[in-house]
Amino acid sequence: MRPMDTTLKTRMSPSLGLYTVASVVRDGNDFTFYNENVEDIDFDAPADLVGITVTVDTLPRAIEISRRYREKGIPVVAGGIQITSCPASAAGEFDALSIGFAEGTWPDIVNDVKRGCLRAEYRCVRLSPSQIAGPAYDLIDSSKYLYVNVISTSRGCPFKCSFCYNSCDNIRQSYVNRPIADVVREIRQLNRRHIMFIDDNFIGNPQWTREFLEAIRPMRLKWQAAVSANVADIPGMLDLMKDTGCTSLFIGLESLSQESIDLSEKRQNSIAKYERLCEEIHKRGIMINASFVFGLDGDTPATFRHTIDWIVRNRLETVTSHILTPYPGTRQHADLSAAGRITDTDQRHYTTSRVVFQPKGMTPEELYRGYLQVYREVYSWRNILRRMPSDNRAAYLIFNFLYRKFGHLTESVCRMIGYNRLGRAVEYLSRLGSKLTDGQKGRVADPEADLATRRSCPT
């Protein structure tokens, strides 16, 4: 965890990767899930096959787990974003690698294990929309998490920023939206009014997003999503988001230096439009969770004060900050490696909260101190009050105080009453919890039927 984090971060919601694997191969198989953020692994539990989902900083631990199972003669398969983006980093440490989409690899993996002919690599880097599987939500132990109402509507991102996983060779061509009816079905299955869409970019295909939002309009949801900074340039999109229940948008602003933006090949961002973007979103009563990356080549020690003042002046409701981290497989990693600027190759440190490279415009110490300064000042008492929005104040105060400012106290409450119970209470306090109805004589909404009706209409 980062210096400002508590276990609330690891308990926020389940990772959907392994539950998607289970959905793909659940017929005739039994599953046991372990999340080391919240529980210990029972290495003595019987298993015929082990699957591990891997991020860059957890690869060393995944290798340790793999060795323990392989010593018992149990085959181990590794997948996840790190395995897909940089398979070479895991070569020889697992019995097999699942590179890309589970839907196109895991049926073959399970069949080959049964036949005793497991291959070293399984690869699927493209899917059609109809091939995308949703997670096995019914297998999730909701008591372990604040929220389980998390849904993915797409895979990948149409943009390929140099520091992002989406710039990796095995991911670059993988952007695809799910069938709208499938996503609607999942929302109804969860039967929760507060939904977090966890796509890399919810507006990667604006036409799909428009059709989807019209499909969920009758459900009267309250939802959040991550979008690119060009959202205000798409005609009518913010109005449609407001009308269909959007309460918060996560946006990768990344930097207030256009030089840094350009060097990152983040073509969808223009800092000249940032203030208008914030104004347009706030005019519609939608909160902003802005992401910033510090240590880009256009950054200097003055970047931190400039960014803090800009955040407060534009009253950004929440901020997520990162130290630039050269993930293996990305163009950023290739460039920094070629320049001899990577100073730490211990992947356990690749958490976006440590400096593992030589910055161009400041010392590593200045970068780390500035990173902590942003969190400390943005979430000071004074600046929490200065950033107070006119809308969504309950949700704003809950995040800024219960999650960020007094996270350790909230963590203690969770241990006493249960994480999911507190999560439901927060939904209620934010006026987000209720059954899915369209408000017309109590009728349960049927968005699939509504969508079919609209598509048959000439307009």
N, C-alpha and C positions, 0 to 999 in steps of 0.2 A: 504494500500500500504506500501511497505518497504521504509526505509528512502531515498533511492536513486531513487525511482520511481516517475513518473509523470502520468498524465491521459493517456499518450501515451500507457502505459501498458494495461489499461482497455479498450482502444479503438483499440488495435492492431487487434483483430478479434473477431467475435461473438462466444459465447459458443454454441456448436452444439447440446447439449442435448435436449433442449425443441423443437428445430426444427426437431429433429429425432422423438420425440413423435408426433409432428404434422404430420409428414410424415406417421406414423403408423396408425393414426386415423383421417385423414383429410376428408374422404368421409362423406358428410352430416353434417360436423361441421365447425364452424367459430372460428377463433383464434385471440387473441390480445396478444402481447408479451410486457413485461416490463423488462428492464435491469436496475437495480438500480445504476449501475456504470455510466449510461449515462442519466437517466431520472427518474422522480418520478412516482410512481404507482398511477393511478387514482382509488382509492378504491370505487368510486361511479359508475364506469362503470359496466354495467350489465354482470353477469357471472352465468353460471350454474355449473361450475366446475373450480377449481383453481389447477394448478400444479406448484410446486416449485422445482427447482434443487438446491441441497444443498452440500456445501463443509464444512469441519470441522469448519472453522472460521466463516462461515455465518449461522451456525445452530441457534444461538441465535436470529439473525434477522429474519430468516425464521419462527421461532416460534412466533415472534411478528406479522408477516404478517398473519400467520395462524389464530391467535386469532381474528384479526379484521374481517376476512372473515367468520369465524365460528360463530361469534356473529351475523352476518347477515343471518345465516342459509345456507351458501354456503359451500359445502364440499370441503376439501383441501387434496390433495395428495402430499406427498413429495417423491422425488427420488433423484438420483445423487450419487456421490461417497461416501459421508459420510453415507447416508442411507443404501447403500449396504454393506459398510465395517463394520458398527456398528449400526444395527437397534435399539438396546436397548437404544442408546443415544437419540432417538426421540420418544420413546414409549409414547403414550397418548397425544402427542402434535399436531397430525394431524388426520384427519379422516381415512386415509389409507397411507400405505407405499408401494412404488414400489421398491422392492429389486431386483437388477440385471438388466437385459436387458429390455428396454422399449418394444421391439418387442413382448416379451412373457407376458407382464403384462398389458399394456395400452388398448388393445382391450377388455380385460375382465373388466378393470376398467370402461371404458365408458359404456359398456353394462350393468354393474351392477348399475351404477348411474342412467341410464334410467329406470331400473326396480325397483329402490329404495331399493337395497339390497347390498350396498357397504360393502366389508369386510375390516378388519383391516390391512391385509397384502396380497400382491401379490408378488410372487417370481418366477424369471426365471434366473438361474445362468449358464445356458448353452444354446448355440445356434448352429445350423448348419450354414455353410457359406451362404446357400441360404436364410436363414431367416433374415439376417442382412439387415436393411433398411438404406438408405442414408438420410441425412437431407433434409428438404423442403427449398432448397436454394432460391426459388422464393418468399418465405415469409420474407426473411431477408431484412431489410432496410439498404442497403449498405452505405448510407450517414453517418451512425453513426460510421463507422469503417475504419481503414486504409486499411485492406484487408478483403475480403470475400472468397478469393481463398484458403480455407483450407479444406483438405480432410483427412478422416480417412480410412485406408486400412485394419485395423484389430481391434480386441478388446483384451485387456489384454496384458500380457507379459509372456513368458515361464520361466523367472527368478523370484525368490521370495525373493528379498532382504528384510531384517528384518524391515527396516524403511519405506518400500514402501507399498502403498495400496494393491499392488498385493500379499502381504503376508497374506491378510485377508481371512478368511474361505470362504466367499461367492464369492471370486474373484480368488482363487488359481487355479481352474480348468477351467478357462474361456477363455484361449487364442484361438483365431480363426481368420483366414484370410477371407476376403471377396472374392467373385468371381471376377476374374480379369476384366471380361467384364463389371461388374457393376461399378467398379472404373473408368475404361476408359470412360464409358458413362458420369459419373459425371464430369470428366475433360473436356470433350467436351461440356457439358452443361454450365460450367463456362466460357469456351472460353477465358481463360487467359493463357499466356505462363509461368507465374511464379506461381508455386504451392508449398504450404507448407503442407507436410504430417505430421499429428499431432499424429501419433501412439506412444504408449509407447515404442515400439521397432520395427522399420521398417524391421529389419532383423531377427525377431524371428523365421521365417521359411525361411532359405536361398533359398531353391528351389522355393518357391512361389515368393520370391523377384526377383530372376533371371528371371522367366517367365514374371513377371509384367514389369520389366525394358525393356525386349525385346519388350513387347507389346507397351510401350510408346516411344520407340526409334524413330519411324518415326515422332512423334509429336514435336520433337526438343524443349522440355520443358527446363526450368531452375527450379530446385526444391531443396528443403531442407527437411531434415528428422531427426528424433532422432534414434540413433542406439546404441547398446551395444559396450563395449570396445573391444570385440573380432572380430570386423569387419575386421581387417587386417589379421586375421587368416583364413578367409574364402577364399579359392583360387579363384582369378579372380574377387571378388566382388567389390573392389575399382576401378579396371579398368572399369568394367561395369557401375558403378555409374558415373565415369567421362564421359564415352562415351555417356551416356543418359542424361547428363545435370545437374548433382549434383553440387551445388555451396557451400553448407554448411551442416555440420553434427553436431547435438547436441549429446554430449556423456557424460554420467554420470561417470566421473573419480572418483568423490566423495572424494578421499583422496590420499595422497602420502605416507601413512602409511599402510604397508601390514597388520599389526595387526588390524587396523581399518577396512580394507576391509574384512578381514577374520571374524571378529566379526559381521559384517553386513551380512554375508553369501552371499556376492556378488561374486560368484564363477567365473563369466565370466571376472573378473578384475584381472590383475597381474601387479603391478607397475613396475616390471622388464621389461615389454613390452611397457610401456607408451611412452617412447621417440621414439621407433621404430614406434609405432602407429601414433604419430604426424608427424614423418618424411614421412611415407608412404602416409598419407593423403595429406600433403602439396606438396609432389612430383607431385601429380595429380591436383594441383591448386584448391583444395577444402579447404574451411575455416573450422575452428573448433570452436564450441561454447561448452566450457567445463563447466560441472556442478560440484561444490564442496560442500560437506556437512561438516560443522565444529562442533565439540563437540562430535565426536565419542570417544569411550573409549581409543583409542590409541593416541589421540591428546593431545598436551601440548601447552603452550604459544609460544614455538619455531615453532609450526606448521605454523603459519601465515606468518612469514618471509620466511621460507623455501618454502612455496607454492607460494608466490608472485615472488620470484626469479626464481623458476622453470617455472612459467607461462611466464615470460618475456623472459627467456632464450630459451624457445621452441616456442616463438612467437605465442601464442594462440590468435586468432583474437578477440574472445569475451569470457567472463566468467560470469557465473551465480552462485552466492554463496547462501548458505542456512545455517541457524543454525539448527542443528538436532532438529526435532520436533516429539514427540511421538504421531502419529495419533492414536486415539482410534480404536481398532480392529486389529492393526498390532502387530507383534511379539515384536517389539521394545517397544511398549506401555505396553504390558504384562510384559516384563522383567523389565522395569524401575519401573512400578507400584509395582511389587512384591518386588523390592528392596527398596521401599519407597523413590525413587529419583525424583518423579514428584512433583514439588513445586507450580505449577499454573494449576488449572483445568478450568480456564475461557477460553472457546474455541475461543472466539474472539481474543485471543492472539496467536492462533496456526497458525501463518502466515509464519513461517520459518525465521522471522526477530526478534523474541523475545526469550529469554531464559526461558523455562518453566519447566526445570528440573535441577538437580544438576549434573554438569559434573564431570567426574572422574579425569581428569588430569589438571584441572585449576578451577578458580573461575567463577561464572556466569558473573561477571563484565569483567574478562579477555576474556571470550568467546565473549561477545558482542563487546568489543573494537576491538578485532582481526578481527571479521566479518566486521566491518566498515572499518578497515584498508585495508583489501583486496580490497574492491571496490575503496577506495580513491586512493590507489597507483597504481592499475592496470590501472585505467582510468585517471591517471595524464597525463599532456601534454607530459612529458618526456617518459613515458612508452607506451603511444599510438604510439609515433613515433618509439620507439625501437621495438615494436611488428609489425610494418608495413609489410604486406606480399608483395611478388613480383607479385602475381596475385590478381584479384578481389579487387583492391584498392578502386574503387568507392564504392562498397558495404561496404568494411571495414570502410572507412571514414564516410559514411552515418550513420552506426550504432554507431561507437565510438563517433562521434561528435554530430550528429543531434538527436540521441536517448539517449545516455548515458551522454555525457559531457554537452550538451546544450539542454537537454530535455525540460526545461521550456520555452526556446525560441521557439523551434519547436512546443510545445503545443500552444503557442500564435498564431503562423502562422496557425495552424490547425483550431483554433477557427474562424479565419478570412476567410479562403478559403475553409474549409471543410476537414474532416479527410480522406475521401475516395479519394478526389481530390489530396491531398498530397501523399497518398499511391500510386496512379497511377503515379504521377510524379517521385516518388522514383523508381518504377519499370522501368520507361523509362530511368532514369539516370543510373540505374544499367544494362542497355541493356537487360532488362528482358521482356519487353512488346511487343507482336505482336500477330497476329492471328495464329491459329494452322495450319501450313502447313508443308509438308514434304520436301519442297525445290525443288521438282521435277516438273517443269513446272506449279508451283502454285497449284498443286492438293491438296485438303483438305485431311489430313491424315485420314485413316480409320484403326486404330489399331486393332479393333476387327476382321476385315477381314484378316489383316496381321497375327494376332495370330493364326487364324484358319488355314492359309496356312502353318505356321511354324510347327504346331502340326501334320499336315499331312505329313511332310517331315521326312524321316528316321533318319535324324540327330537330 
